[in-house]
Amino acid sequence: MASHLITVSKVQGASYKVAELIIKKTSLEVKEGGLKSETQDGRILIEDVNFAYPTKKDVTVLQKVNIDVKSNEVLAIVGSSGCGKSSVMKLVERFYDPVNGRLLYNDQDLKDIDNKWYH
């Protein structure tokens, strides 16, 4: 019985952390009712993007990154640990906004696109 109580207390602690994440307000300006792309081509363009995480603003993770992924094109981002692969994906998924530069989906800035539609 004691081992099960330990497991239950671990689950309670983890669920509290998940609930905190759900409730926490984001610093991103999220557009509800924003633009929706007429086409679903899916072209993603990253132009001159600089990025640093909000908790470590003095550490630039990405600097002057340019990537053009056309519709139906497969792109592999490879590199050593810490080179920014995950950071690029987090920007494309709009978990963060770049410090400078812009990200476009079908020639529309991600900041102007309806968030629910995009996701």
N, C-alpha and C positions, 0 to 999 in steps of 0.2 A: 504494500500500500504506500509506503514512504517513497519508493521510486516513482510512482505515478503522481504523487503530490509535487515532486520536484519538476516533473515534466509539465504539469498543469501550470505551475508558477512561471516556468519559462515561456509558455504559450501566452500567458497573460501579459508578461513584460513585452514580448514581441508585438502583440496585438495593440498595445498602448502606443508603441512607436509607429506602427502603421497608421493608426487613427490620427496621430499628430501630423503625419505627412499629408493625409487627406484633408485635414482641416486647415493646415498652414496656407496662408495667402502667398501667391506668387508675386514676384516683382515685375513680371512681364505684363505688358499691356496686351490683353487678349481680346481680339475682335470677335464679338458675336454679331452675326448679321453683316459681316464684312464681305469682301469680294469672293466670288466663287468662279473658278476657271470655267470658261465655256467648253474647252476641250480637256480631255483627260490624258493628254500626251505624256505628261510627267517629266518634262525637261527640268532639270535642276541646275541652276547656275550660281556659283559662289564667286563673288567678285571682290578682290582685295580685302579679304577678311582678316582682321586682327581680333584675337579673343583672349581673355583672361577670366578665370572663374571669379565670381563675386567675392568669395571668401579669401582669395589670394590675388588681389588686383595688381600687385607688383610683379607677378610672374606671368609673362606673356606665353601662352600655350601655342597659339597660332599667329603667324605674322605674314601678311600679304599673300594669303592663300587664294588661288584661283583654280576652280574645277568646273568643267562643263560636262554634264551628263545628259546626253540626248535621250529621247524616247526610245525604249526597247534596247538600250545600250547597257551592258554589264560593266561595272567598275569595281575593281578590287583595290582597297586601300591597305597597303602593307608597310611595315616599318618596325623598328625596334620599340620596345616598351617605353611609353612616355613621349612618343613623337607627335601625338595629337589625333590618332585614328578615331578614338571614341569621342573626342571633342567635336570632330567634324560631324559625326552622326548625331550627337546631341544638339548641334545647331540646326541640322536638317530637320530633326524631329521637333524643333522649336521648344526645347527645354530651356534654352538660353538664347539671348540675342548677342550678336557680335558687338565688340567695342567699336570697331570701324568696319566699313565695307557693307556689303548687303548679300542677302540670299534671295534668289528668285525662283518661283515655281511657275512655269509657263509664262515667263516675262513679267510676273507680278510679285512684288515684294512680299515675303512671308508675313511681315507685320500688318499688311493690309488685307490678308486673306482670312475668311471666316475660319476660326480655329476648329470648331466642331466638324465642319466640312472637310478641312485639310486632314484631320486625324481620322 
